Amino acid sequence: MNIETAKQFHDRLSEALVRRLWDQWTVLGAPTSSKEVRGVPWMIDPEALILASLALAEHETRLRDVMIEWLAQHGSLINVARLKRIKSSHFPGVEEELGSIASTLLNHGKLPNWKTLLPRDSISDSSPPASSIRGLATKFDPHASPCLILKFRALLGVSSRAEILAYLLTLPHYQDSISGIAAETGWFSKTIQKAVVEMKSSGHVRTNQGVTSRAVAINPDDWSAFTGGQVMKWLQAPNLFEGHLQLLTSLKRIIRESPKPSVAHFLMAETYSEAANKIFGAVSFLCQEAYDSVDFEEEFENFVASAEEHKDWPVGCVRHNPSRTEFVAREEAAST
């Protein structure tokens, strides 16, 4: 991979990712100026969306202002504890930016519970507001399937219960273990366990004894009024965006350091192998080992093009050995 190719991939991937962020903010009612409104085929994770927007704000400065406008109206539906947990595990580099957002909202008399997001050495929030809030955000559509998590929070409160229900409704058998739910939703297992114990009293959540552990289950008919009979996809958005950011970071390094093509290729192949576990794991991809040579740039082109064209994230699997990674289309994967 030469420098020019790295620049092209970096610009195209960052632009495609920003467009995907705009799509989600538009669905949530943020005051975007997107001329082409495209649907979002998965449930939007609001905390991951906030953090990814902060991480990519250097590529699109308007994301910060749009986010502040939306949070000024809907910020009470954001789970600060989950936001902090996901930040620590997936977006450690956005702490300063998140503190700045919190400071702006606090200075406008919004979201007092966001004070815990301010840097420890921060002075009080009595300084003049850094940004104006014009009240341009609209209410999110509670009937839009991508907004289901926010809809549950508005009704049931801002707790892990919203993610538990939303996640279970996307599964074929509407059940999973405590540890499985925790891994997918970004909560501690103890948090999920405590919530499930209380939710069982409602009669709408139950536990089934499996072969090795108990499974938390729900009856989808009980929740059809919330879903409208539509089946949404669950996406591990924190892992997905973290994987993308790893790729962008490596591309930036290649552009900055201008290594030899062979070194650049090795760096990207290594990064892609690491990022693949997050990116493809986020959408339940299959990983297989392979020991044949690969054309990394061709694979990366396939990946970037899927983001540019607003397709679902590449459908297929990743085959890799310790130094090489290969994307395989679903049709080919099924025959291997």
C-alpha positions in Angstrom: 0.0 0.0 0.0 1.6 3.3 -1.1 0.9 6.7 0.5 -1.5 7.9 -2.2 -3.6 4.7 -1.8 -3.6 5.2 2.0 -4.8 8.8 1.6 -7.6 7.7 -0.7 -8.8 4.9 1.6 -8.6 7.2 4.7 -10.6 9.9 3.1 -13.2 7.6 1.6 -13.6 5.5 4.8 -13.9 8.5 7.1 -16.4 10.2 4.8 -18.5 7.0 4.6 -18.5 6.6 8.3 -19.5 10.2 8.9 -22.4 9.7 6.5 -23.5 6.7 8.5 -23.5 8.9 11.6 -25.6 11.5 9.9 -28.1 8.8 8.9 -28.6 7.9 12.5 -28.7 11.4 13.9 -31.3 12.3 11.2 -33.5 9.3 12.3 -33.3 10.4 15.9 -34.5 13.9 15.1 -31.3 15.9 15.2 -31.2 19.1 13.1 -29.0 17.7 10.2 -28.8 19.1 6.8 -28.6 15.8 5.1 -30.1 16.0 1.7 -30.3 12.2 1.3 -32.1 10.6 4.2 -31.4 6.9 4.2 -32.9 4.3 6.5 -31.0 2.7 9.3 -31.4 -1.1 9.3 -30.5 -1.7 12.9 -31.4 -0.4 16.4 -29.5 2.8 17.1 -27.2 2.6 20.2 -27.4 6.3 21.4 -24.3 6.1 23.7 -22.1 4.5 20.9 -23.4 7.1 18.5 -22.4 10.0 20.7 -18.9 8.6 21.3 -18.3 7.7 17.7 -19.5 11.2 16.6 -16.9 12.7 19.0 -14.2 10.4 17.7 -15.0 11.4 14.1 -15.7 15.1 14.7 -12.3 16.0 13.3 -13.6 14.9 9.9 -17.0 16.7 10.3 -17.0 19.6 12.8 -20.8 20.0 12.5 -21.3 16.7 14.4 -20.6 18.4 17.7 -23.1 21.2 17.2 -25.8 18.8 16.0 -25.1 16.5 19.0 -25.5 19.4 21.5 -28.8 20.4 20.0 -30.1 16.9 20.2 -28.8 16.3 23.7 -30.4 19.5 24.9 -33.8 18.0 24.2 -33.2 14.3 24.6 -30.2 14.1 26.9 -32.3 12.8 29.8 -32.7 9.5 27.9 -28.9 9.0 27.7 -27.6 6.5 30.3 -24.5 8.3 31.7 -23.2 5.1 33.5 -23.3 3.2 30.2 -21.8 6.1 28.3 -18.8 6.1 30.7 -18.4 2.4 30.6 -18.4 2.2 26.8 -16.1 5.2 26.6 -13.6 3.5 28.9 -13.7 0.2 27.0 -14.0 1.4 23.4 -13.4 5.2 23.0 -10.7 6.2 25.6 -9.5 9.0 23.4 -12.6 11.1 23.5 -12.7 12.0 27.2 -11.7 15.6 26.7 -14.3 16.1 23.9 -17.0 14.4 26.0 -16.1 16.7 28.9 -16.4 19.7 26.6 -19.9 18.6 25.5 -20.9 18.1 29.2 -19.6 21.5 30.1 -21.6 23.2 27.3 -24.8 21.5 28.4 -24.3 22.3 32.1 -23.6 25.9 31.3 -27.0 26.1 29.6 -28.6 24.6 32.7 -29.1 21.2 31.0 -28.5 17.7 32.3 -27.1 18.2 35.8 -26.2 14.5 36.1 -23.6 15.0 33.3 -21.4 16.8 35.8 -19.7 13.4 36.4 -18.4 13.6 32.9 -16.4 16.7 33.5 -12.6 16.3 33.9 -11.5 15.9 37.5 -9.5 19.1 37.3 -12.3 21.1 35.7 -13.3 24.3 37.3 -17.0 24.8 38.1 -19.5 25.1 35.3 -20.1 28.8 35.9 -18.1 29.9 32.8 -20.0 31.4 29.8 -21.5 28.9 27.4 -19.1 28.0 24.6 -21.9 27.1 22.1 -25.4 28.4 21.7 -28.4 26.0 21.8 -31.2 27.1 19.4 -33.7 24.4 20.1 -33.6 23.0 16.6 -33.9 19.3 17.4 -37.2 17.6 17.0 -38.7 14.7 19.0 -37.6 11.3 17.9 -40.2 9.2 16.3 -41.3 6.5 18.9 -42.7 4.4 16.1 -39.5 4.2 14.1 -37.9 0.8 14.7 -34.3 2.2 15.0 -35.5 4.3 18.0 -36.6 1.3 20.0 -34.0 1.7 22.8 -35.0 5.3 23.3 -38.7 4.3 23.2 -38.1 1.7 26.0 -36.2 4.2 28.1 -38.9 6.8 27.7 -41.4 4.3 29.1 -39.4 2.1 31.5 -36.8 4.5 32.6 -33.1 4.9 31.8 -31.7 1.6 32.9 -30.3 -1.7 31.6 -33.9 -2.9 31.1 -34.2 -1.0 27.8 -31.2 -2.8 26.3 -32.2 -6.2 27.7 -35.6 -6.1 26.0 -34.4 -4.5 22.8 -31.6 -7.1 22.4 -33.8 -10.1 23.2 -36.4 -9.0 20.6 -33.8 -9.3 17.9 -32.9 -13.0 18.6 -34.5 -15.9 16.7 -35.6 -17.6 20.0 -35.9 -14.4 22.0 -33.6 -15.6 24.7 -30.0 -15.5 25.8 -27.9 -16.1 28.9 -27.0 -13.4 31.5 -23.4 -13.3 30.3 -24.5 -13.2 26.6 -26.8 -10.2 27.2 -24.1 -8.4 29.2 -21.5 -8.9 26.4 -23.9 -7.6 23.7 -25.3 -4.7 25.6 -22.2 -3.3 27.3 -23.4 -3.9 30.9 -21.9 -5.9 33.8 -23.3 -9.3 34.3 -24.3 -8.4 37.9 -26.3 -5.4 36.5 -28.2 -7.7 34.1 -28.8 -10.3 36.8 -30.3 -7.8 39.2 -32.5 -6.3 36.5 -33.8 -9.7 35.3 -34.7 -10.7 38.9 -36.9 -7.6 39.2 -38.3 -7.9 35.6 -39.5 -11.5 36.2 -42.0 -10.2 38.6 -43.8 -8.5 35.7 -44.7 -11.8 34.2 -43.3 -10.7 30.8 -39.7 -12.0 31.4 -38.8 -15.5 32.4 -35.8 -17.7 32.8 -35.4 -21.1 31.1 -32.9 -23.7 32.3 -30.5 -24.5 29.5 -27.9 -27.2 29.2 -25.2 -25.2 30.9 -26.9 -22.1 32.2 -30.2 -20.3 32.6 -31.5 -18.3 29.7 -33.5 -15.1 30.0 -36.5 -15.2 27.7 -39.4 -13.1 26.6 -42.6 -13.7 24.5 -42.4 -11.5 21.4 -46.2 -11.2 21.3 -46.1 -9.3 24.6 -44.1 -6.6 22.9 -45.6 -6.5 19.4 -47.1 -3.1 20.2 -43.6 -1.7 20.6 -42.0 -3.3 17.6 -45.0 -3.1 15.2 -44.2 -6.6 14.1 -40.9 -5.5 12.6 -37.7 -7.4 13.3 -34.7 -5.2 13.7 -31.0 -6.1 13.7 -28.9 -5.8 16.8 -25.5 -4.3 16.2 -22.6 -4.2 18.6 -22.0 -0.6 17.7 -19.2 0.1 20.1 -17.1 -2.7 18.7 -18.1 -1.8 15.1 -16.9 1.8 15.4 -13.8 0.9 17.4 -12.7 -1.4 14.7 -13.2 1.4 12.1 -11.3 3.8 14.1 -8.4 1.4 14.4 -8.2 1.2 10.6 -8.3 5.0 10.3 -5.6 5.4 12.9 -3.3 3.0 11.0 -4.0 4.8 7.7 -3.1 8.1 9.4 0.2 6.6 10.6 1.1 5.4 7.1 0.3 8.9 5.7 2.4 10.5 8.4 5.4 8.2 8.5 5.6 7.2 4.8 7.0 3.7 5.4 8.1 1.4 2.7 5.1 -0.2 0.8 6.0 -3.6 2.3 5.9 -2.2 5.8 2.7 -0.3 5.2 1.1 -3.5 3.9 2.2 -5.4 6.9 0.9 -2.7 9.3 -2.5 -2.6 7.6 -2.8 -6.4 7.4 -2.0 -6.6 11.1 -4.5 -3.8 12.0 -7.2 -5.3 9.8 -6.8 -8.7 11.5 -7.2 -7.0 14.9 -10.1 -4.8 13.8 -11.8 -7.7 12.0 -12.5 -9.3 15.3 -14.4 -6.2 16.4 -16.0 -5.2 13.1 -17.2 -8.5 12.0 -17.9 -9.8 15.5 -20.3 -6.8 15.9 -22.5 -8.2 13.2 -22.0 -12.0 14.0 -19.6 -12.8 11.2 -17.8 -16.1 10.9 -14.0 -16.2 11.1 -12.1 -19.0 9.4 -8.4 -19.7 9.1 -6.8 -19.4 5.7 -3.2 -19.8 4.6 -3.3 -18.6 1.0 -2.0 -15.3 -0.2 -4.4 -12.4 -0.3 -4.7 -9.0 -2.0 -5.3 -6.8 1.0 -6.0 -3.6 -1.0 -8.7 -5.4 -2.9 -10.3 -6.6 0.4 -10.2 -3.2 1.9 -11.7 -1.7 -1.3 -14.6 -4.1 -0.8 -15.0 -3.0 2.8 -14.9 0.7 2.0 -17.2 0.4 -0.9 -19.9 -1.2 1.2 -19.8 1.7 3.6 -19.9 4.2 0.8 -22.9 2.6 -0.9 -24.8 2.3 2.4 -25.1 -1.4 2.1 -25.3 -3.6 5.1 -21.9 -4.2 6.5 -20.2 -6.7 4.3 -22.0 -10.0 4.3 -19.7 -12.9 4.6 -16.9 -13.9 6.8 -13.2 -13.2 7.6 -10.5 -15.8 7.0 -7.2 -15.1 8.6 -4.0 -16.5 9.9 -1.6 -14.7 12.2 -0.4 -12.3 9.5 -3.1 -12.2 6.8 -6.8 -11.5 6.7 -9.2 -12.2 3.9 -12.8 -11.2 3.4 -15.0 -13.8 1.8 -18.4 -13.2 0.3 -21.3 -15.1 1.8 -21.7 -17.3 -1.3 -18.1 -18.4 -1.2 -18.1 -18.8 2.6 -21.0 -21.2 2.4 -19.0 -23.4 0.1 -15.9 -23.6 2.2 
